[in-house]
């Protein structure tokens, strides 16, 4: 014991030389000595006396993490600044949750400098606006100074102290802020992406995932000191209570998300009840945390995190064994999160040293967890969609009550049924043989074309087309070949009439009818002649047969009638227009077929 005291005294007397050449800061843990004031009542004079008596001890293993401890901790190091260009140094405690930090600098001439910080004081009390407590230290060149740091806190006693020159701090803080910004950028991107999915899909899993991301982001904002810096810089009460409150909120989101994602209500009723019990526990703990001391609420909340995550892992394994494949990614995600959170909590209790992987393990683990959970949500949605399609197929052949039992999983099936209904409605308006619209559809659409023509004054013409001697084709080659000829004629008509935005339909038997909006009688007759020639010039081939098909075509142009555009007048004008086109068709047949005739007076007199 005497040797240890002498060693501590020698360490305290040998100054730490500062040359100002470090670009990353100078960690003080290897050079610092500490003393635990269990009662928390000793002053600087007491600490200086104890230090002179050699009762300050070196940090165990160079680790300044002691876990949750009563009282106050004193730290001492003697400094000697060799750099005349850097008389001011920045001392940073790289842990954001300490309640009260007092920094004393005893200069060589006996003068004492004192600064205070921590989250029990307003954020503006800090030397610079930074997420970690920080203090400007005056260190005149070539003059030794004793640095005493007193830390008293209800949170975990973690006191990693680092000295920076202004330049070094600027570079280090820039890199740290970039890493933190990258992490929260990932969280923000995942939040927005899943918010869009939730708004479009209305899947409850996405809502609880958003709550989980938001709540855990709040936890890390608090632990990193960014919450105190940006959200509540003047509210010391919230700075003190934010850690247990945010932890409870995050665990509520995690448990509810796990229940929804894994479908525990359907797949494991007992596990669902346990999950609800944990949610109730964290709700009560969150309410109690507003009254309980920090050093009581935070250790309970931190320890409960282990049980919460472990329970989620157990529930995931049970559901996975029951054949729910999306639970594989879910389990991998929670393993990453459990590892990172476990290391972070172990630091809080002083079980692990504070190094990069343990300090930032929770950020790394949570980022991987949230990325994997986002992928798992997509995989789960795809699995549900495939399952829904299977259910739809079974529902068509099974009893109606099977459909009702799985209503919650049939949202995508409803969209498919609506699409099928639309296709059925469309098929009822088409000719089953040629695929063209039928007579009923033509009449409905032609009524709209006629109304538009009457209102705008644009011309509208009709073609009535009849395939010549079609009965002879059926009698000679058979009705199946006749059907092929009808389909071939329909395709040919469609190709020829496509540039004219024509309304084409099968009128009945071997007759077709065409409406040509925007074309007068002369232009419509030219189109009819083009149709006739295409039908004649390209024979229909059916097996070994090349069958020449001709057509007789009647053309009629509808004249606009003033003050006659009411719905009843338009409806009554349809049949006369069809009759005029039909009469022109009979003129073409009477003139020997394979020709075009119009309803113009000169054609009627012919």
C-alpha positions in Angstrom: 0.0 0.0 0.0 2.9 2.3 0.8 4.5 1.6 -2.5 1.2 2.4 -4.3 1.0 5.8 -2.6 4.6 6.6 -3.4 4.0 5.7 -7.0 0.9 7.9 -7.1 2.9 10.8 -5.6 5.8 10.4 -8.1 3.3 10.3 -11.0 1.6 13.5 -9.8 4.9 15.3 -9.5 6.2 14.4 -13.0 4.5 16.9 -15.3 2.9 15.9 -18.6 4.8 17.8 -21.3 2.6 19.5 -23.9 4.3 20.4 -27.2 1.2 21.2 -29.2 2.2 19.0 -32.1 -0.6 16.4 -31.7 -3.3 16.7 -34.4 -5.8 14.5 -32.5 -5.6 15.7 -28.9 -3.8 14.3 -25.9 -5.7 11.7 -23.8 -5.0 12.2 -20.1 -6.0 8.7 -18.8 -2.4 7.3 -19.0 -1.1 10.3 -17.0 -3.9 11.1 -14.6 -4.4 10.0 -11.0 -7.8 9.8 -9.2 -9.4 9.8 -5.8 -12.9 8.7 -4.8 -14.6 11.1 -2.4 -17.4 8.7 -1.3 -19.2 11.4 0.7 -18.9 14.0 -2.0 -18.2 16.8 0.5 -14.5 17.5 0.1 -13.3 20.7 -1.4 -10.3 21.6 -3.6 -8.2 22.3 -0.5 -9.0 18.8 0.8 -8.1 17.3 -2.7 -4.8 19.2 -2.8 -3.9 17.9 0.7 -4.9 14.4 -0.2 -2.8 14.6 -3.4 0.3 15.8 -1.5 -0.2 12.9 0.9 0.0 10.5 -2.1 -3.5 9.2 -1.7 -4.4 9.8 -5.4 -4.0 6.5 -7.3 -3.4 5.8 -11.0 -6.4 4.8 -13.1 -6.9 1.0 -13.0 -5.7 -0.1 -16.4 -5.8 3.5 -17.7 -9.6 3.2 -17.8 -11.7 6.2 -16.5 -15.0 4.4 -16.5 -16.2 3.4 -13.0 -19.9 2.6 -13.6 -22.6 4.0 -11.3 -20.9 5.2 -8.1 -21.8 7.4 -5.2 -20.1 10.6 -4.2 -17.6 12.5 -6.3 -14.4 11.6 -8.2 -11.3 13.8 -8.2 -8.7 13.6 -11.0 -5.3 15.3 -11.0 -2.5 15.8 -13.5 0.4 18.2 -13.6 0.9 19.9 -17.0 3.9 21.7 -18.5 3.3 23.6 -21.8 6.4 23.7 -24.0 4.6 25.4 -26.9 4.8 29.2 -26.6 2.3 29.6 -29.5 -0.5 27.7 -27.7 -1.2 29.3 -24.3 -4.8 28.1 -24.3 -5.9 24.5 -24.4 -9.3 23.0 -24.5 -10.1 20.3 -22.0 -13.0 18.0 -23.2 -14.7 15.3 -21.2 -15.8 13.0 -23.9 -19.0 11.8 -22.1 -22.1 14.0 -22.3 -24.1 12.9 -19.3 -22.2 14.0 -16.2 -24.2 16.2 -13.9 -21.5 18.5 -12.5 -17.9 19.0 -13.5 -15.6 21.5 -11.8 -12.2 22.2 -13.4 -9.5 23.9 -11.3 -6.2 25.0 -12.6 -3.6 25.9 -10.0 -1.0 28.0 -11.7 2.7 28.1 -10.7 2.2 31.5 -9.0 -0.6 30.1 -6.9 -3.4 31.7 -8.9 -6.5 29.5 -9.2 -8.8 29.3 -12.3 -12.2 27.7 -11.9 -14.7 26.6 -14.5 -17.9 24.6 -14.1 -20.0 22.5 -16.6 -22.2 19.5 -17.0 -25.9 19.0 -17.8 -27.0 20.3 -14.5 -26.0 23.7 -15.8 -27.4 25.5 -18.9 -25.7 24.6 -22.1 -24.6 28.2 -22.5 -22.2 27.8 -19.6 -19.8 25.7 -21.7 -16.7 27.3 -23.1 -17.7 26.5 -26.7 -20.9 25.2 -28.2 -20.1 21.5 -28.3 -22.0 18.3 -27.4 -19.4 17.3 -24.8 -18.6 19.3 -21.7 -15.5 21.5 -22.4 -13.3 24.1 -20.7 -10.6 26.5 -21.8 -7.4 26.0 -19.8 -4.8 28.7 -19.6 -1.3 27.1 -19.6 1.5 29.7 -19.8 4.6 28.3 -21.6 7.3 26.7 -19.5 5.3 27.1 -16.2 3.9 23.9 -14.6 0.3 23.9 -13.6 -1.8 21.5 -11.6 -5.1 20.4 -13.1 -7.8 19.2 -10.8 -11.2 17.9 -12.1 -14.0 17.0 -9.8 -16.9 15.0 -11.3 -20.1 14.3 -9.4 -23.0 12.6 -11.2 -25.9 10.3 -10.8 -25.2 8.9 -14.3 -22.4 6.4 -15.1 -19.1 7.7 -13.9 -17.2 8.0 -17.2 -14.5 10.6 -17.3 -12.4 10.3 -20.5 -10.5 13.6 -20.5 -8.6 14.9 -23.5 -6.6 18.1 -24.1 -6.7 19.8 -27.5 -5.1 22.7 -29.1 -7.7 24.8 -30.9 -6.5 23.5 -34.3 -6.5 19.9 -33.2 -10.0 20.2 -31.7 -11.3 21.8 -34.9 -10.1 18.8 -36.9 -11.2 16.1 -34.5 -14.7 17.7 -33.9 -15.1 18.1 -37.7 -14.5 14.4 -38.3 -16.7 13.4 -35.3 -19.5 15.6 -36.5 -19.2 14.1 -40.0 -19.6 10.6 -38.6 -22.5 11.6 -36.4 -24.1 13.4 -39.3 -23.7 10.3 -41.5 -25.4 8.1 -38.9 -28.3 10.4 -38.4 -28.5 10.9 -42.2 -29.0 7.1 -42.4 -31.7 7.3 -39.8 -33.4 10.2 -41.5 -33.3 8.4 -44.9 -34.8 5.3 -43.4 -37.4 7.3 -41.6 -38.6 9.1 -44.8 -38.5 5.9 -46.9 -40.6 3.9 -44.4 -42.9 6.9 -43.8 -43.7 6.9 -47.5 -44.3 3.2 -47.4 -46.5 3.5 -44.4 -48.6 6.3 -45.9 -49.0 4.2 -49.1 -49.5 0.7 -47.6 -51.0 1.6 -44.3 -49.2 -1.4 -42.8 -49.0 -1.0 -39.0 -45.5 -2.6 -39.0 -44.1 0.5 -40.8 -45.7 2.8 -38.2 -44.1 1.0 -35.3 -40.8 0.9 -37.1 -41.0 4.7 -37.5 -41.6 5.0 -33.8 -38.6 2.7 -33.1 -36.3 4.7 -35.3 -37.5 8.0 -33.8 -37.3 6.9 -30.2 -33.9 5.3 -30.6 -32.6 8.3 -32.5 -33.7 10.3 -29.5 -31.8 8.0 -27.2 -28.6 8.5 -29.1 -29.2 12.3 -29.4 -29.3 12.3 -25.6 -26.3 10.0 -25.1 -24.2 12.0 -27.6 -25.1 15.3 -26.0 -26.8 16.6 -29.1 -30.2 16.7 -27.4 -28.9 19.0 -24.7 -27.1 21.1 -27.4 -30.0 21.5 -29.9 -33.3 20.5 -28.3 -33.4 21.5 -24.6 -30.2 23.7 -24.0 -31.9 25.6 -21.1 -33.9 22.8 -19.6 -31.6 21.1 -17.1 -34.5 18.9 -15.7 -35.1 17.4 -19.1 -31.4 17.0 -19.7 -31.3 14.9 -16.4 -34.5 12.9 -17.2 -34.1 12.5 -21.0 -31.9 9.3 -20.8 -34.4 7.0 -18.9 -37.4 8.6 -20.7 -35.9 8.1 -24.2 -34.8 4.5 -23.3 -38.3 3.7 -22.1 -39.9 5.2 -25.3 -37.4 3.3 -27.5 -38.2 0.0 -25.8 -42.0 0.6 -26.1 -41.5 1.1 -29.9 -39.2 -1.9 -30.2 -41.6 -4.3 -28.4 -44.6 -3.1 -30.3 -42.8 -3.3 -33.6 -41.6 -6.9 -32.7 -45.2 -7.9 -31.8 -46.5 -6.6 -35.1 -43.7 -7.7 -37.4 -43.6 -11.3 -36.0 -47.4 -11.5 -35.8 -47.2 -12.8 -32.2 -51.0 -12.5 -31.7 -51.5 -15.1 -34.5 -48.3 -17.2 -34.1 -47.6 -17.3 -30.4 -50.3 -16.0 -28.0 -48.2 -16.4 -24.9 -45.3 -14.4 -26.4 -47.7 -11.7 -27.4 -48.9 -11.4 -23.8 -45.3 -11.2 -22.5 -44.6 -8.5 -25.0 -47.6 -6.5 -23.8 -46.4 -6.9 -20.3 -43.0 -5.5 -21.2 -44.6 -2.5 -22.9 -46.6 -1.9 -19.7 -43.5 -2.1 -17.6 -41.6 0.5 -19.7 -44.7 2.8 -19.6 -44.7 2.6 -15.8 -40.9 3.0 -15.6 -41.1 6.1 -17.9 -43.7 7.7 -15.7 -41.7 6.8 -12.6 -38.5 8.2 -14.1 -39.9 11.7 -13.9 -39.9 11.3 -10.1 -37.1 8.8 -9.3 -33.5 10.0 -8.9 -31.4 9.6 -12.0 -29.0 7.1 -10.4 -32.1 4.8 -9.7 -34.1 5.2 -12.9 -31.3 5.0 -15.4 -29.6 1.8 -14.1 -33.0 0.1 -14.0 -33.8 1.3 -17.6 -30.3 0.3 -18.9 -30.5 -3.2 -17.3 -34.1 -3.7 -18.6 -32.8 -3.1 -22.1 -30.9 -6.4 -21.9 -34.0 -8.3 -20.9 -36.1 -6.5 -23.6 -33.8 -7.3 -26.4 -33.2 -10.8 -25.2 -36.9 -11.4 -25.1 -37.3 -10.1 -28.7 -34.6 -12.6 -29.7 -36.4 -15.5 -27.9 -39.7 -14.6 -29.5 -38.0 -14.4 -32.9 -36.5 -17.8 -32.5 -39.9 -19.3 -31.6 -41.6 -17.7 -34.6 -38.7 -18.8 -36.8 -39.1 -22.4 -35.7 -42.8 -22.2 -36.6 -41.9 -21.5 -40.2 -42.0 -17.7 -40.5 -39.1 -17.0 -42.8 -38.9 -13.2 -42.5 -37.9 -13.8 -38.9 -34.4 -14.8 -40.1 -33.5 -11.2 -41.1 -35.3 -9.9 -38.0 -33.1 -12.1 -35.8 -29.9 -11.0 -37.6 -30.9 -7.4 -37.1 -31.5 -7.7 -33.4 -28.3 -9.6 -33.0 -26.4 -6.6 -34.3 -28.4 -4.3 -32.1 -28.0 -6.5 -29.0 -24.2 -6.6 -29.5 -23.9 -2.9 -29.8 -26.2 -2.1 -27.0 -24.6 -4.7 -24.8 -21.2 -3.1 -25.2 -22.5 0.4 -24.6 -24.4 -0.7 -21.4 -21.3 -2.6 -20.2 -19.3 0.7 -20.4 -22.0 2.4 -18.3 -21.5 -0.2 -15.6 -17.7 -0.1 -15.9 -17.5 -3.7 -17.3 -15.7 -2.8 -20.5 -13.1 -0.2 -21.3 -14.1 2.8 -23.4 -12.5 2.3 -26.8 -13.8 3.1 -30.3 -15.7 -0.1 -30.9 -17.3 -0.1 -27.5 -18.1 3.6 -27.4 -19.6 3.6 -30.9 -20.8 0.0 -31.0 -24.4 1.1 -30.3 -24.4 3.4 -33.3 -22.8 0.8 -35.6 -25.1 -1.9 -34.3 -28.2 0.2 -34.5 -27.4 1.4 -38.0 -27.0 -2.2 -39.2 -30.1 -3.2 -37.2 -32.3 -0.5 -38.8 -31.0 -1.2 -42.3 -31.6 -5.0 -41.9 -35.1 -4.3 -40.4 -35.9 -2.1 -43.4 -34.9 -5.0 -45.7 -36.9 -7.4 -43.4 -40.0 -5.3 -43.7 -39.7 -5.4 -47.5 -39.2 -9.2 -47.4 -42.1 -9.5 -45.1 -44.4 -7.5 -47.3 -43.4 -9.6 -50.3 -44.1 -12.8 -48.4 -47.5 -11.5 -47.4 -48.2 -10.5 -51.0 -47.3 -14.0 -52.2 -49.4 -15.5 -49.4 -52.3 -13.3 -50.3 -52.2 -14.5 -53.9 -52.3 -18.1 -52.7 -55.3 -17.3 -50.5 -57.1 -15.7 -53.3 -56.7 -18.8 -55.4 -57.9 -21.0 -52.6 -60.8 -18.7 -51.8 -62.3 -19.3 -55.3 -62.7 -23.0 -54.5 -63.3 -23.1 -50.8 -66.0 -21.9 -48.5 -66.7 -18.2 -47.9 -65.8 -18.3 -44.2 -62.1 -19.1 -45.1 -62.0 -15.7 -46.9 -63.4 -13.9 -43.9 -60.8 -15.4 -41.6 -57.9 -13.9 -43.7 -59.5 -10.6 -44.5 -56.6 -8.6 -43.1 -54.2 -10.2 -45.5 -56.2 -9.7 -48.7 -55.6 -6.0 -49.5 -53.7 -6.8 -52.6 -56.3 -9.4 -53.6 -59.0 -6.7 -53.6 -57.0 -4.7 -56.1 -56.7 -7.8 -58.3 -60.5 -8.5 -58.1 -61.2 -4.9 -59.1 -58.9 -5.4 -62.1 -60.7 -8.6 -63.0 -64.0 -6.8 -62.8 -62.8 -4.1 -65.1 -61.6 -6.8 -67.6 -65.0 -8.6 -67.4 -66.8 -5.3 -68.1 -64.5 -4.7 -71.0 -65.0 -8.2 -72.4 -68.8 -7.8 -72.3 -68.5 -4.9 -74.8 -66.3 -6.8 -77.2 -67.1 -9.4 -79.9 -65.9 -12.8 -78.8 -64.7 -13.8 -82.3 -62.9 -10.8 -83.7 -62.0 -8.9 -80.5 -63.6 -5.8 -81.9 -66.1 -3.7 -79.9 -69.7 -4.9 -80.3 -72.8 -3.1 -81.5 -73.8 -2.0 -78.0 -70.5 -0.4 -77.3 -70.4 1.3 -80.7 -73.8 2.9 -80.1 -72.8 4.2 -76.6 -69.6 5.8 -77.9 -71.1 7.0 -81.2 -73.7 8.9 -79.1 -70.8 10.9 -77.5 -69.1 11.5 -80.9 -72.4 12.7 -82.3 -72.9 15.1 -79.4 -69.4 16.5 -79.8 -69.9 16.9 -83.5 -73.2 18.9 -83.0 -71.5 21.1 -80.3 -68.3 21.9 -82.2 -69.5 21.7 -85.8 -66.8 19.2 -86.8 -67.9 16.7 -89.4 -68.7 13.1 -88.5 -69.1 10.2 -91.0 -70.2 6.6 -91.0 -69.0 3.6 -92.9 -71.2 0.5 -93.2 -69.0 -2.4 -94.5 -70.4 -5.8 -95.7 -68.1 -8.6 -96.9 -69.3 -9.8 -100.3 -70.7 -13.3 -100.8 -69.5 -14.4 -97.4 -72.1 -17.2 -97.3 -70.3 -18.8 -100.2 -67.0 -18.8 -98.2 -68.7 -20.6 -95.3 -70.4 -23.1 -97.7 -67.2 -23.8 -99.7 -64.5 -23.8 -97.0 -66.5 -24.3 -93.8 -67.5 -22.1 -90.9 -64.1 -22.4 -89.2 -62.3 -20.9 -92.2 -65.1 -18.3 -92.4 -64.3 -17.4 -88.8 -60.6 -17.0 -89.7 -61.7 -14.7 -92.6 -63.8 -12.6 -90.3 -60.8 -12.2 -87.9 -58.5 -11.4 -90.8 -60.9 -8.7 -92.1 -61.2 -7.2 -88.6 -57.4 -7.0 -88.3 -57.0 -5.4 -91.8 -59.7 -2.8 -91.0 -58.0 -2.0 -87.7 -54.6 -1.4 -89.4 -56.1 0.8 -92.2 -58.3 2.8 -89.9 -55.8 3.3 -87.1 -54.4 6.7 -88.4 -57.9 8.1 -88.6 -58.8 7.6 -84.9 -61.8 5.6 -86.1 -64.4 3.8 -83.9 -64.6 0.3 -85.3 -67.1 -2.4 -84.3 -68.6 -5.6 -85.6 -72.2 -4.8 -86.5 -73.4 -8.4 -86.9 -72.5 -11.4 -89.1 -70.1 -10.2 -91.8 -71.0 -6.5 -91.3 -68.7 -3.9 -89.7 -69.5 -0.3 -88.9 -67.0 2.6 -88.6 -67.3 6.1 -87.2 -64.8 8.7 -88.6 -64.7 11.9 -86.4 -63.4 15.0 -88.2 -64.0 13.7 -91.8 -66.6 14.9 -94.2 -68.3 12.8 -96.8 -65.6 13.2 -99.5 -62.7 12.4 -97.1 -64.7 9.5 -95.6 -65.3 8.1 -99.1 -61.5 8.2 -99.7 -60.9 6.2 -96.5 -63.6 3.7 -97.5 -61.9 3.2 -100.9 -58.6 2.6 -99.2 -60.3 0.0 -97.0 -61.9 -1.7 -99.9 -58.6 -1.9 -101.8 -56.7 -3.3 -98.8 -59.3 -6.0 -98.4 -59.2 -6.9 -102.1 -55.4 -6.7 -102.7 -54.3 -8.9 -99.7 -56.1 -12.3 -99.8 -56.8 -14.1 -96.5 -54.6 -17.2 -96.1 -56.1 -20.2 -94.2 -54.0 -23.3 -94.5 -53.6 -24.1 -98.2 -56.3 -21.6 -99.2 -55.8 -18.0 -100.4 -59.2 -16.5 -100.3 -59.9 -13.1 -101.9 -62.3 -11.1 -99.9 -64.1 -8.0 -101.3 -66.4 -5.6 -99.5 -69.3 -3.3 -100.3 -69.1 0.0 -98.3 -71.8 2.6 -97.7 -70.7 6.1 -96.6 -72.8 8.7 -94.9 -71.8 12.1 -93.4 -74.0 13.5 -90.6 -75.0 17.1 -91.1 -75.1 19.5 -88.1 -78.5 20.7 -87.2 -78.8 24.1 -85.4 -80.4 24.1 -82.0 -80.7 20.3 -82.0 -77.9 19.2 -79.6 -80.1 18.1 -76.6 -79.5 14.6 -75.3 -82.9 13.3 -76.6 -82.4 14.9 -80.0 -79.0 13.3 -80.4 -80.3 9.9 -79.3 -83.1 10.1 -81.8 -80.6 11.0 -84.6 -78.5 7.8 -84.2 -80.9 5.5 -85.9 -81.5 7.7 -89.0 -77.8 8.1 -89.4 -77.3 4.3 -89.3 -80.2 3.9 -91.8 -78.7 6.4 -94.3 -75.3 4.5 -94.1 -77.2 1.2 -94.6 -79.0 2.6 -97.6 -75.7 3.7 -99.1 -74.4 0.1 -98.5 -77.4 -1.3 -100.4 -76.5 1.0 -103.3 -73.0 -0.5 -103.4 -74.5 -4.0 -103.4 -77.0 -3.0 -106.2 -74.1 -1.6 -108.3 -72.4 -5.0 -108.4 -70.6 -5.1 -105.0 -66.9 -4.5 -104.3 -67.4 -0.7 -104.5 -68.0 2.4 -102.4 -71.2 4.4 -102.5 -72.3 7.4 -100.5 -75.6 8.9 -99.3 -75.1 11.9 -101.6 -78.0 12.6 -104.0 -75.9 11.9 -107.1 -75.1 8.4 -105.8 -78.7 7.7 -105.0 -79.8 8.7 -108.5 -77.2 6.4 -110.1 
